[in-house]
Amino acid sequence: MQNTNNILVLTSLSIPELRNIFRAEIESYFHNNPIAVNNPNLNEGVIQVDEAAKYIGLSIPSVYRLVNEKKLPVIKTGKKLLFIKKDLTAWLMTGRKLTIAEIERENQKEPAG
């Protein structure tokens, strides 16, 4: 094996040696990449279907229906559905009704006329 100017030349390497090289490169990538899937900060607030249903107060079939209708923010990883809690909170807030006090404050901000 020869490494010159970031060009790797492979010669006469066994499959286990190749695996080790690739494994080391992949581990290095995920270790050095702040957006990598294994980043614990990225997984913070990520929940599965059953937890999402409880969090938003709906049944699991209702969650699946909303996902199927593309009405609920979701991350699909293969057949698995994942939800980010802050996205679900934002989704819930879209259905929030203003209080009388909030409506009055909004009306006071608008110029009469």
KEPA-241547 format. One line per field, with one value per atom (N, C-alpha, C): residue in three letters; chain; atom name; x, z, y; residue number from 1. Coordinates in Angstrom, 2 decimals. Each point is the difference from the previous one (the first is absolute). Layout:
<sites>
vexlum: ala,...
baza: A,...
romar: CA,...
u: X,...
w: Z,...
v: Y,...
kolvex: NUM,...
</sites>
This chain:
<sites>
vexlum: met,met,met,gln,gln,gln,asn,asn,asn,thr,thr,thr,asn,asn,asn,asn,asn,asn,ile,ile,ile,leu,leu,leu,val,val,val,leu,leu,leu,thr,thr,thr,ser,ser,ser,leu,leu,leu,ser,ser,ser,ile,ile,ile,pro,pro,pro,glu,glu,glu,leu,leu,leu,arg,arg,arg,asn,asn,asn,ile,ile,ile,phe,phe,phe,arg,arg,arg,ala,ala,ala,glu,glu,glu,ile,ile,ile,glu,glu,glu,ser,ser,ser,tyr,tyr,tyr,phe,phe,phe,his,his,his,asn,asn,asn,asn,asn,asn,pro,pro,pro,ile,ile,ile,ala,ala,ala,val,val,val,asn,asn,asn,asn,asn,asn,pro,pro,pro,asn,asn,asn,leu,leu,leu,asn,asn,asn,glu,glu,glu,gly,gly,gly,val,val,val,ile,ile,ile,gln,gln,gln,val,val,val,asp,asp,asp,glu,glu,glu,ala,ala,ala,ala,ala,ala,lys,lys,lys,tyr,tyr,tyr,ile,ile,ile,gly,gly,gly,leu,leu,leu,ser,ser,ser,ile,ile,ile,pro,pro,pro,ser,ser,ser,val,val,val,tyr,tyr,tyr,arg,arg,arg,leu,leu,leu,val,val,val,asn,asn,asn,glu,glu,glu,lys,lys,lys,lys,lys,lys,leu,leu,leu,pro,pro,pro,val,val,val,ile,ile,ile,lys,lys,lys,thr,thr,thr,gly,gly,gly,lys,lys,lys,lys,lys,lys,leu,leu,leu,leu,leu,leu,phe,phe,phe,ile,ile,ile,lys,lys,lys,lys,lys,lys,asp,asp,asp,leu,leu,leu,thr,thr,thr,ala,ala,ala,trp,trp,trp,leu,leu,leu,met,met,met,thr,thr,thr,gly,gly,gly,arg,arg,arg,lys,lys,lys,leu,leu,leu,thr,thr,thr,ile,ile,ile,ala,ala,ala,glu,glu,glu,ile,ile,ile,glu,glu,glu,arg,arg,arg,glu,glu,glu,asn,asn,asn,gln,gln,gln,lys,lys,lys,glu,glu,glu,pro,pro,pro,ala,ala,ala,gly,gly,gly
baza: A,A,A,A,A,A,A,A,A,A,A,A,A,A,A,A,A,A,A,A,A,A,A,A,A,A,A,A,A,A,A,A,A,A,A,A,A,A,A,A,A,A,A,A,A,A,A,A,A,A,A,A,A,A,A,A,A,A,A,A,A,A,A,A,A,A,A,A,A,A,A,A,A,A,A,A,A,A,A,A,A,A,A,A,A,A,A,A,A,A,A,A,A,A,A,A,A,A,A,A,A,A,A,A,A,A,A,A,A,A,A,A,A,A,A,A,A,A,A,A,A,A,A,A,A,A,A,A,A,A,A,A,A,A,A,A,A,A,A,A,A,A,A,A,A,A,A,A,A,A,A,A,A,A,A,A,A,A,A,A,A,A,A,A,A,A,A,A,A,A,A,A,A,A,A,A,A,A,A,A,A,A,A,A,A,A,A,A,A,A,A,A,A,A,A,A,A,A,A,A,A,A,A,A,A,A,A,A,A,A,A,A,A,A,A,A,A,A,A,A,A,A,A,A,A,A,A,A,A,A,A,A,A,A,A,A,A,A,A,A,A,A,A,A,A,A,A,A,A,A,A,A,A,A,A,A,A,A,A,A,A,A,A,A,A,A,A,A,A,A,A,A,A,A,A,A,A,A,A,A,A,A,A,A,A,A,A,A,A,A,A,A,A,A,A,A,A,A,A,A,A,A,A,A,A,A,A,A,A,A,A,A,A,A,A,A,A,A,A,A,A,A,A,A,A,A,A,A,A,A,A,A,A,A,A,A,A,A,A
romar: N,CA,C,N,CA,C,N,CA,C,N,CA,C,N,CA,C,N,CA,C,N,CA,C,N,CA,C,N,CA,C,N,CA,C,N,CA,C,N,CA,C,N,CA,C,N,CA,C,N,CA,C,N,CA,C,N,CA,C,N,CA,C,N,CA,C,N,CA,C,N,CA,C,N,CA,C,N,CA,C,N,CA,C,N,CA,C,N,CA,C,N,CA,C,N,CA,C,N,CA,C,N,CA,C,N,CA,C,N,CA,C,N,CA,C,N,CA,C,N,CA,C,N,CA,C,N,CA,C,N,CA,C,N,CA,C,N,CA,C,N,CA,C,N,CA,C,N,CA,C,N,CA,C,N,CA,C,N,CA,C,N,CA,C,N,CA,C,N,CA,C,N,CA,C,N,CA,C,N,CA,C,N,CA,C,N,CA,C,N,CA,C,N,CA,C,N,CA,C,N,CA,C,N,CA,C,N,CA,C,N,CA,C,N,CA,C,N,CA,C,N,CA,C,N,CA,C,N,CA,C,N,CA,C,N,CA,C,N,CA,C,N,CA,C,N,CA,C,N,CA,C,N,CA,C,N,CA,C,N,CA,C,N,CA,C,N,CA,C,N,CA,C,N,CA,C,N,CA,C,N,CA,C,N,CA,C,N,CA,C,N,CA,C,N,CA,C,N,CA,C,N,CA,C,N,CA,C,N,CA,C,N,CA,C,N,CA,C,N,CA,C,N,CA,C,N,CA,C,N,CA,C,N,CA,C,N,CA,C,N,CA,C,N,CA,C,N,CA,C,N,CA,C,N,CA,C,N,CA,C,N,CA,C,N,CA,C,N,CA,C,N,CA,C,N,CA,C,N,CA,C,N,CA,C,N,CA,C,N,CA,C,N,CA,C
u: 0.85,-0.85,0.90,-0.41,0.80,-0.94,0.36,-0.85,0.81,-0.36,0.70,-1.02,0.14,-0.89,-1.48,-0.39,-1.39,-0.52,0.87,-0.39,0.44,-0.95,0.29,0.09,1.12,0.20,-0.03,-0.96,-0.14,0.64,0.84,0.60,0.08,-0.43,0.13,-0.55,-1.12,-0.60,-1.07,-0.06,-1.03,-1.32,-1.07,-1.33,-0.06,0.50,0.00,0.78,1.09,0.78,-0.81,-0.69,-0.85,-1.13,-0.62,-1.07,0.51,1.17,0.57,0.25,0.47,0.23,-1.31,-1.02,-1.30,-0.64,0.10,-0.56,0.65,1.31,0.71,-0.42,-0.17,-0.42,-1.42,-0.89,-1.39,-0.07,0.72,0.02,0.56,1.03,0.59,-1.01,-0.73,-1.00,-1.05,-0.59,-1.05,0.53,1.25,0.59,0.25,0.40,0.37,-1.14,-1.13,-1.11,-1.04,-0.20,-0.93,-1.46,-0.31,-1.38,-0.25,0.94,-0.13,-1.19,-0.60,-1.19,0.25,1.20,0.29,0.24,-0.14,0.18,-1.10,0.32,-1.04,-0.87,0.53,-0.80,-1.09,0.28,-0.98,-1.16,0.29,-1.03,-0.83,0.39,-0.72,-1.40,-0.99,-1.38,-0.56,0.68,-0.50,-0.78,-1.24,-0.86,-0.62,-0.52,-0.62,-1.51,-0.69,-1.44,-0.81,0.23,-0.81,0.18,1.24,0.27,-0.61,0.09,-0.57,-1.51,-0.65,-1.46,-0.38,0.72,-0.26,0.26,1.10,0.40,-1.04,-0.58,-0.98,-1.44,-0.17,-1.33,-0.88,0.58,-0.76,0.30,-0.84,0.26,1.11,0.63,1.06,-0.54,-1.20,-0.53,-0.21,-0.39,-0.18,1.32,1.07,1.32,0.41,-0.19,0.32,-0.82,-1.27,-0.86,0.51,0.33,0.51,1.33,0.85,1.27,-0.29,-0.91,-0.36,-0.59,-0.75,-0.59,0.98,1.24,1.05,-0.42,-0.69,-0.44,0.80,0.86,0.77,1.47,0.85,1.44,0.62,0.73,0.54,1.33,0.81,1.24,-0.18,0.16,-0.12,1.40,0.28,1.27,-0.36,-0.01,-0.46,-1.48,-0.38,-1.41,-0.32,1.01,-0.16,-0.35,-0.94,-0.37,0.55,0.64,0.52,-0.56,-0.17,-0.55,0.90,0.12,0.75,-1.03,0.18,-0.98,-0.30,1.05,-0.26,-0.81,0.14,-0.82,-1.46,-0.20,-1.37,-0.63,0.80,-0.50,-0.42,0.84,-0.32,-1.26,-0.14,-1.19,-1.24,0.11,-1.13,-0.37,1.00,-0.25,-0.73,0.07,-0.73,-1.50,-0.45,-1.42,-0.43,0.93,-0.29,-0.89,-1.00,-0.90,0.46,-0.09,0.39,-1.00,0.50,-0.88,-0.60,-1.02,-0.62,1.03,0.84,1.03,0.98,0.38,0.94,-0.64,-1.28,-0.72,-0.09,-0.29,-0.08,1.35,1.09,1.34,0.31,-0.36,0.24,-0.80,-1.23,-0.84,0.54,0.62,0.58,1.23,0.72,1.19,-0.35,-1.16,-0.40,-0.54,0.45,-0.54,-1.46,-0.79,-1.42,-0.17,-0.94,-0.19,-0.55
w: 0.00,0.00,0.00,-0.83,-0.13,0.09,0.78,0.15,-0.42,-1.14,-0.51,-0.35,0.62,-0.28,0.06,1.07,0.22,-1.04,-0.74,-0.94,0.59,0.20,0.61,-1.08,-0.06,-0.97,0.76,-0.34,0.67,-0.86,0.62,-0.72,0.92,-0.47,0.70,1.43,0.20,1.33,0.09,1.14,0.22,0.31,-0.07,0.29,1.45,0.98,1.37,0.12,-0.72,0.03,-0.62,-1.10,-0.63,0.94,0.64,0.97,1.10,0.51,1.06,-0.46,-1.23,-0.55,-0.12,-0.57,-0.15,1.34,0.94,1.33,0.67,-0.10,0.61,-0.63,-1.33,-0.69,0.40,0.08,0.37,1.45,0.90,1.40,0.11,-0.77,0.00,-0.49,-1.05,-0.54,1.06,0.62,0.98,1.26,0.32,1.17,-0.27,-1.21,-0.33,-0.60,-0.33,-0.64,1.05,0.28,1.06,-0.35,-1.25,-0.39,-0.14,0.35,-0.15,0.81,-0.48,0.63,1.44,0.33,1.36,0.97,-0.46,0.86,1.05,1.29,1.03,0.01,-0.38,-0.02,-1.05,-1.12,-1.07,0.44,0.81,0.44,1.16,0.53,1.12,-0.45,0.69,-0.35,-1.14,-0.43,-1.06,0.66,-0.46,0.60,-1.08,0.42,-0.92,0.00,-0.82,-0.23,1.29,0.83,1.22,0.91,0.12,0.82,-0.64,-1.33,-0.71,0.20,-0.08,0.18,1.40,1.02,1.36,0.13,-0.61,0.12,-0.59,-1.14,-0.64,0.33,0.81,0.47,-1.04,-0.91,-1.02,0.08,-0.64,-0.06,-1.01,0.13,-0.94,-1.43,-0.24,-1.38,-0.54,0.87,-0.45,-0.41,0.73,-0.36,-1.37,-0.20,-1.31,-1.12,0.27,-1.01,-0.34,1.00,-0.25,-0.75,0.33,-0.72,-1.45,-0.22,-1.35,-0.81,0.66,-0.67,-0.09,0.46,0.00,0.77,1.12,0.84,1.29,0.27,1.23,-0.35,0.58,-0.31,0.53,-0.87,0.35,-0.70,0.57,-0.63,-0.26,-1.24,-0.34,-0.17,0.75,-0.15,-0.32,-1.28,-0.41,0.29,0.79,0.38,1.33,0.64,1.33,-0.12,0.83,0.06,1.28,-0.14,1.15,-0.04,1.17,0.12,0.89,-0.32,0.84,0.84,1.31,0.92,-0.32,-0.30,-0.25,-1.29,-0.99,-1.21,0.33,0.88,0.41,0.80,0.84,0.75,-0.95,-1.00,-1.00,-0.76,-0.34,-0.71,0.86,1.30,0.91,0.07,0.01,0.12,-1.21,-1.14,-1.18,0.22,0.91,0.30,1.20,0.57,1.21,-0.33,0.83,-0.14,0.95,-0.47,0.83,1.12,1.12,1.11,-0.29,0.74,-0.17,0.24,1.03,0.30,-1.16,-0.62,-1.13,-1.21,-0.22,-1.12,0.23,1.23,0.33,-0.19,0.43,-0.19,-1.50,-0.79,-1.45,-0.61,0.45,-0.51,0.39,1.18,0.44,-0.82,-0.51,-0.81,-1.37,-0.53,-1.34,0.08,-0.93,-0.01,-0.40,0.69,-0.33,-1.35,-0.75,-1.23,-1.02
v: -1.17,1.17,1.24,0.97,1.21,1.19,0.98,1.18,1.23,0.58,1.17,1.07,1.16,1.13,-0.39,-0.65,-0.42,-0.98,-0.65,-1.03,-1.33,-0.88,-1.29,-1.06,-0.69,-1.06,-1.32,-0.86,-1.28,-1.09,-0.76,-1.13,-1.19,-1.12,-1.28,0.03,0.66,0.02,-1.09,-0.63,-1.01,0.70,-0.75,0.56,0.50,-0.72,0.55,1.30,0.13,1.25,1.14,-0.29,1.02,0.42,-0.98,0.30,0.92,-0.30,0.84,1.42,0.14,1.35,0.75,-0.65,0.66,0.30,-0.94,0.20,1.21,0.10,1.12,1.32,0.02,1.23,0.40,-0.98,0.29,0.50,-0.66,0.44,1.41,0.28,1.34,1.04,-0.35,0.93,0.34,-1.02,0.24,0.67,-0.27,0.65,1.48,0.34,1.38,0.81,-0.62,0.70,0.36,1.30,0.39,-0.28,-0.27,-0.26,-1.50,-0.80,-1.45,-0.52,-1.06,-0.57,-0.41,-0.40,-0.45,1.15,1.22,1.16,0.02,-0.10,-0.04,1.24,1.16,1.21,-0.06,-0.68,-0.12,-0.89,-1.00,-0.93,0.53,1.14,0.58,0.39,-0.50,0.35,-0.82,-1.05,-0.87,-1.12,-0.18,-1.02,-0.88,-1.13,-0.95,0.19,-0.79,0.17,-0.04,-0.98,-0.11,1.22,0.46,1.19,1.25,0.09,1.15,0.04,-1.14,-0.06,0.51,-0.45,0.47,1.49,0.46,1.40,0.95,-0.39,0.90,-0.38,-1.06,-0.36,-0.67,-0.76,-0.71,-1.49,-0.80,-1.43,-0.28,-1.15,-0.39,-0.06,-0.60,0.01,1.41,0.93,1.39,0.62,-0.32,0.51,-0.54,-1.31,-0.59,0.65,0.26,0.62,1.41,0.79,1.35,-0.02,-0.97,-0.14,-0.35,-0.95,-0.42,1.15,0.87,1.18,1.16,-0.21,1.01,1.26,-0.21,1.10,0.11,-0.98,-0.03,-0.11,0.87,-0.07,-1.29,-0.69,-1.31,-0.23,-0.86,-0.46,-1.48,-0.39,-1.42,-0.58,-1.05,-0.72,-1.44,-0.32,-1.32,-0.09,-1.00,-0.16,0.67,0.55,0.59,1.49,0.45,1.41,0.61,1.14,0.74,1.41,0.57,1.34,0.84,1.27,0.93,0.76,-0.06,0.59,1.47,0.77,1.43,0.19,-0.90,0.06,-0.31,-0.98,-0.34,1.14,0.65,1.15,1.11,0.28,1.02,-0.37,-1.29,-0.47,0.21,-0.32,0.21,1.48,0.86,1.44,0.57,-0.66,0.50,-0.07,-0.85,-0.11,0.81,0.75,0.77,1.19,0.19,1.15,1.11,1.22,1.14,0.24,0.47,0.37,1.37,0.37,1.31,1.10,-0.17,1.01,0.13,-1.10,0.06,0.68,-0.28,0.64,1.50,0.39,1.42,0.69,-0.65,0.58,0.15,-1.00,0.08,1.15,0.19,1.08,1.37,0.09,1.27,0.37,-1.00,0.25,0.56,-0.43,0.45,1.43,0.85,1.37,0.02,0.81,0.11,0.68,-0.45,0.72,-0.80
kolvex: 1,1,1,2,2,2,3,3,3,4,4,4,5,5,5,6,6,6,7,7,7,8,8,8,9,9,9,10,10,10,11,11,11,12,12,12,13,13,13,14,14,14,15,15,15,16,16,16,17,17,17,18,18,18,19,19,19,20,20,20,21,21,21,22,22,22,23,23,23,24,24,24,25,25,25,26,26,26,27,27,27,28,28,28,29,29,29,30,30,30,31,31,31,32,32,32,33,33,33,34,34,34,35,35,35,36,36,36,37,37,37,38,38,38,39,39,39,40,40,40,41,41,41,42,42,42,43,43,43,44,44,44,45,45,45,46,46,46,47,47,47,48,48,48,49,49,49,50,50,50,51,51,51,52,52,52,53,53,53,54,54,54,55,55,55,56,56,56,57,57,57,58,58,58,59,59,59,60,60,60,61,61,61,62,62,62,63,63,63,64,64,64,65,65,65,66,66,66,67,67,67,68,68,68,69,69,69,70,70,70,71,71,71,72,72,72,73,73,73,74,74,74,75,75,75,76,76,76,77,77,77,78,78,78,79,79,79,80,80,80,81,81,81,82,82,82,83,83,83,84,84,84,85,85,85,86,86,86,87,87,87,88,88,88,89,89,89,90,90,90,91,91,91,92,92,92,93,93,93,94,94,94,95,95,95,96,96,96,97,97,97,98,98,98,99,99,99,100,100,100,101,101,101,102,102,102,103,103,103,104,104,104,105,105,105,106,106,106,107,107,107,108,108,108,109,109,109,110,110,110,111,111,111,112,112,112,113,113,113
</sites>
